[in-house]
Amino acid sequence: MNKNLLLIGSVLFVTAIILGAFGAHALKELLSAEKLESFEVGVRYQFYTSMILLLFGITADKFSFSLRSFYLFQILGVFLFSGSIYFLSLEEIFHTSLNFLGPITPVGGGLMIIGWVLFIFRLWRIK
């Protein structure tokens, strides 16, 4: 078991629940359907990541290699990916352009992918 991974996964999970409820109720009347859908994508990926971190946190001692690089890439990736989507979705409320955040979204997704590729590579190398 990895306590830190469980804590981070739990925080990401509960904030995804809060943000999902916030999007479904408070933002429903304030955002266009397109922006609300984007917001929900950010929540969805945050849920996916938090569930994986919780699963890996519970089973960390079963791996013969360190999960540190994997979960660091996942955490940073989800913050950049989902976080930028949240802010871009809220542009209508802020009445300001946050387009500079647009390029951050794929960087976050790329970091999550790199984390998975590293994980797969380490699994592949197990004899």
Phi and psi restraints in degrees (value plus and minus 20) as a CYANA .aco file:
   2 ASN   PHI    -139.9   -99.9
   2 ASN   PSI      84.0   124.0
   3 LYS   PHI     -80.0   -40.0
   3 LYS   PSI     -63.2   -23.2
   4 ASN   PHI     -83.0   -43.0
   4 ASN   PSI     -61.3   -21.3
   5 LEU   PHI     -84.8   -44.8
   5 LEU   PSI     -59.6   -19.6
   6 LEU   PHI     -85.3   -45.3
   6 LEU   PSI     -60.0   -20.0
   7 LEU   PHI     -84.8   -44.8
   7 LEU   PSI     -67.0   -27.0
   8 ILE   PHI     -84.4   -44.4
   8 ILE   PSI     -64.5   -24.5
   9 GLY   PHI     -80.5   -40.5
   9 GLY   PSI     -59.3   -19.3
  10 SER   PHI     -87.4   -47.4
  10 SER   PSI     -62.4   -22.4
  11 VAL   PHI     -83.6   -43.6
  11 VAL   PSI     -64.8   -24.8
  12 LEU   PHI     -82.1   -42.1
  12 LEU   PSI     -58.1   -18.1
  13 PHE   PHI     -86.3   -46.3
  13 PHE   PSI     -69.1   -29.1
  14 VAL   PHI     -87.5   -47.5
  14 VAL   PSI     -56.2   -16.2
  15 THR   PHI     -89.8   -49.8
  15 THR   PSI     -50.7   -10.7
  16 ALA   PHI     -85.7   -45.7
  16 ALA   PSI     -59.8   -19.8
  17 ILE   PHI     -82.2   -42.2
  17 ILE   PSI     -67.4   -27.4
  18 ILE   PHI     -82.2   -42.2
  18 ILE   PSI     -67.2   -27.2
  19 LEU   PHI     -86.1   -46.1
  19 LEU   PSI     -56.8   -16.8
  20 GLY   PHI     -83.1   -43.1
  20 GLY   PSI     -64.0   -24.0
  21 ALA   PHI     -86.4   -46.4
  21 ALA   PSI     -60.7   -20.7
  22 PHE   PHI     -80.0   -40.0
  22 PHE   PSI     -64.6   -24.6
  23 GLY   PHI     -85.0   -45.0
  23 GLY   PSI     -62.5   -22.5
  24 ALA   PHI     -91.0   -51.0
  24 ALA   PSI     -48.2    -8.2
  25 HIS   PHI    -131.4   -91.4
  25 HIS   PSI     -80.9   -40.9
  26 ALA   PHI     -91.9   -51.9
  26 ALA   PSI     -56.7   -16.7
  27 LEU   PHI    -109.3   -69.3
  27 LEU   PSI     -32.6     7.4
  28 LYS   PHI     -74.2   -34.2
  28 LYS   PSI     -60.0   -20.0
  29 GLU   PHI    -110.0   -70.0
  29 GLU   PSI     -32.8     7.2
  30 LEU   PHI    -119.4   -79.4
  30 LEU   PSI     -42.0    -2.0
  31 LEU   PHI    -133.8   -93.8
  31 LEU   PSI     133.8   173.8
  32 SER   PHI     -88.2   -48.2
  32 SER   PSI     141.9   181.9
  33 ALA   PHI     -79.5   -39.5
  33 ALA   PSI     -58.0   -18.0
  34 GLU   PHI     -85.3   -45.3
  34 GLU   PSI     -65.0   -25.0
  35 LYS   PHI     -88.0   -48.0
  35 LYS   PSI     -58.0   -18.0
  36 LEU   PHI     -85.5   -45.5
  36 LEU   PSI     -59.5   -19.5
  37 GLU   PHI     -83.7   -43.7
  37 GLU   PSI     -60.9   -20.9
  38 SER   PHI     -82.7   -42.7
  38 SER   PSI     -64.2   -24.2
  39 PHE   PHI     -76.7   -36.7
  39 PHE   PSI     -63.2   -23.2
  40 GLU   PHI     -84.9   -44.9
  40 GLU   PSI     -51.7   -11.7
  41 VAL   PHI     -83.7   -43.7
  41 VAL   PSI     -63.7   -23.7
  42 GLY   PHI     -79.5   -39.5
  42 GLY   PSI     -63.8   -23.8
  43 VAL   PHI     -83.4   -43.4
  43 VAL   PSI     -63.4   -23.4
  44 ARG   PHI     -80.0   -40.0
  44 ARG   PSI     -67.5   -27.5
  45 TYR   PHI     -88.1   -48.1
  45 TYR   PSI     -51.6   -11.6
  46 GLN   PHI     -86.7   -46.7
  46 GLN   PSI     -59.8   -19.8
  47 PHE   PHI     -81.0   -41.0
  47 PHE   PSI     -69.2   -29.2
  48 TYR   PHI     -74.9   -34.9
  48 TYR   PSI     -69.0   -29.0
  49 THR   PHI     -84.6   -44.6
  49 THR   PSI     -62.8   -22.8
  50 SER   PHI     -84.6   -44.6
  50 SER   PSI     -58.3   -18.3
  51 MET   PHI     -86.1   -46.1
  51 MET   PSI     -60.4   -20.4
  52 ILE   PHI     -84.6   -44.6
  52 ILE   PSI     -63.7   -23.7
  53 LEU   PHI     -83.1   -43.1
  53 LEU   PSI     -58.6   -18.6
  54 LEU   PHI     -84.8   -44.8
  54 LEU   PSI     -65.3   -25.3
  55 LEU   PHI     -81.0   -41.0
  55 LEU   PSI     -66.5   -26.5
  56 PHE   PHI     -90.0   -50.0
  56 PHE   PSI     -50.1   -10.1
  57 GLY   PHI     -85.8   -45.8
  57 GLY   PSI     -57.5   -17.5
  58 ILE   PHI     -91.6   -51.6
  58 ILE   PSI     -57.7   -17.7
  59 THR   PHI    -123.9   -83.9
  59 THR   PSI      -7.8    32.2
  60 ALA   PHI     -73.6   -33.6
  60 ALA   PSI     -56.4   -16.4
  61 ASP   PHI     -93.2   -53.2
  61 ASP   PSI     -28.4    11.6
  62 LYS   PHI    -103.3   -63.3
  62 LYS   PSI     -35.7     4.3
  63 PHE   PHI    -109.7   -69.7
  63 PHE   PSI     120.7   160.7
  64 SER   PHI    -109.0   -69.0
  64 SER   PSI     -13.9    26.1
  65 PHE   PHI    -156.1  -116.1
  65 PHE   PSI     143.1   183.1
  66 SER   PHI     -94.1   -54.1
  66 SER   PSI     118.6   158.6
  67 LEU   PHI    -114.5   -74.5
  67 LEU   PSI     -18.3    21.7
  68 ARG   PHI     -75.0   -35.0
  68 ARG   PSI     -71.4   -31.4
  69 SER   PHI     -83.7   -43.7
  69 SER   PSI     -58.3   -18.3
  70 PHE   PHI     -79.2   -39.2
  70 PHE   PSI     -72.6   -32.6
  71 TYR   PHI     -93.9   -53.9
  71 TYR   PSI     -46.8    -6.8
  72 LEU   PHI     -85.9   -45.9
  72 LEU   PSI     -63.1   -23.1
  73 PHE   PHI     -83.6   -43.6
  73 PHE   PSI     -59.4   -19.4
  74 GLN   PHI     -86.2   -46.2
  74 GLN   PSI     -64.5   -24.5
  75 ILE   PHI     -85.6   -45.6
  75 ILE   PSI     -70.2   -30.2
  76 LEU   PHI     -83.1   -43.1
  76 LEU   PSI     -61.1   -21.1
  77 GLY   PHI     -81.2   -41.2
  77 GLY   PSI     -65.4   -25.4
  78 VAL   PHI     -90.5   -50.5
  78 VAL   PSI     -53.5   -13.5
  79 PHE   PHI     -83.6   -43.6
  79 PHE   PSI     -65.0   -25.0
  80 LEU   PHI     -91.4   -51.4
  80 LEU   PSI     -65.0   -25.0
  81 PHE   PHI     -86.4   -46.4
  81 PHE   PSI     -83.9   -43.9
  82 SER   PHI     -87.1   -47.1
  82 SER   PSI     -61.7   -21.7
  83 GLY   PHI     -79.4   -39.4
  83 GLY   PSI     -64.9   -24.9
  84 SER   PHI     -86.2   -46.2
  84 SER   PSI     -56.9   -16.9
  85 ILE   PHI     -84.3   -44.3
  85 ILE   PSI     -62.2   -22.2
  86 TYR   PHI     -77.5   -37.5
  86 TYR   PSI     -70.1   -30.1
  87 PHE   PHI     -86.8   -46.8
  87 PHE   PSI     -60.7   -20.7
  88 LEU   PHI     -83.6   -43.6
  88 LEU   PSI     -55.1   -15.1
  89 SER   PHI     -88.6   -48.6
  89 SER   PSI     -47.7    -7.7
  90 LEU   PHI    -111.9   -71.9
  90 LEU   PSI     -13.5    26.5
  91 GLU   PHI     -72.1   -32.1
  91 GLU   PSI     -60.1   -20.1
  92 GLU   PHI     -82.8   -42.8
  92 GLU   PSI     -53.3   -13.3
  93 ILE   PHI     -97.9   -57.9
  93 ILE   PSI     -59.6   -19.6
  94 PHE   PHI     -95.0   -55.0
  94 PHE   PSI     -36.4     3.6
  95 HIS   PHI      34.2    74.2
  95 HIS   PSI      21.2    61.2
  96 THR   PHI    -168.5  -128.5
  96 THR   PSI     135.9   175.9
  97 SER   PHI    -105.4   -65.4
  97 SER   PSI     107.3   147.3
  98 LEU   PHI    -135.9   -95.9
  98 LEU   PSI       7.8    47.8
  99 ASN   PHI     -78.1   -38.1
  99 ASN   PSI     -43.8    -3.8
 100 PHE   PHI     -82.5   -42.5
 100 PHE   PSI     -38.6     1.4
 101 LEU   PHI    -100.4   -60.4
 101 LEU   PSI     -36.5     3.5
 102 GLY   PHI     -72.1   -32.1
 102 GLY   PSI     -67.5   -27.5
 103 PRO   PHI     -88.2   -48.2
 103 PRO   PSI     -36.1     3.9
 104 ILE   PHI     -93.2   -53.2
 104 ILE   PSI     -51.8   -11.8
 105 THR   PHI     -77.8   -37.8
 105 THR   PSI     -72.5   -32.5
 106 PRO   PHI     -87.2   -47.2
 106 PRO   PSI     -47.5    -7.5
 107 VAL   PHI     -83.1   -43.1
 107 VAL   PSI     -64.6   -24.6
 108 GLY   PHI     -81.2   -41.2
 108 GLY   PSI     -64.3   -24.3
 109 GLY   PHI     -82.0   -42.0
 109 GLY   PSI     -60.4   -20.4
 110 GLY   PHI     -82.3   -42.3
 110 GLY   PSI     -59.2   -19.2
 111 LEU   PHI     -84.1   -44.1
 111 LEU   PSI     -59.7   -19.7
 112 MET   PHI     -84.2   -44.2
 112 MET   PSI     -61.0   -21.0
 113 ILE   PHI     -83.9   -43.9
 113 ILE   PSI     -64.4   -24.4
 114 ILE   PHI     -78.0   -38.0
 114 ILE   PSI     -62.5   -22.5
 115 GLY   PHI     -77.9   -37.9
 115 GLY   PSI     -63.8   -23.8
 116 TRP   PHI     -87.4   -47.4
 116 TRP   PSI     -59.9   -19.9
 117 VAL   PHI     -82.9   -42.9
 117 VAL   PSI     -62.5   -22.5
 118 LEU   PHI     -80.4   -40.4
 118 LEU   PSI     -62.3   -22.3
 119 PHE   PHI     -82.0   -42.0
 119 PHE   PSI     -67.3   -27.3
 120 ILE   PHI     -81.0   -41.0
 120 ILE   PSI     -63.5   -23.5
 121 PHE   PHI     -79.7   -39.7
 121 PHE   PSI     -64.1   -24.1
 122 ARG   PHI     -86.7   -46.7
 122 ARG   PSI     -57.9   -17.9
 123 LEU   PHI     -83.1   -43.1
 123 LEU   PSI     -62.3   -22.3
 124 TRP   PHI     -79.4   -39.4
 124 TRP   PSI     -56.4   -16.4
 125 ARG   PHI     -99.2   -59.2
 125 ARG   PSI     -29.5    10.5
 126 ILE   PHI     -88.3   -48.3
 126 ILE   PSI     112.4   152.4
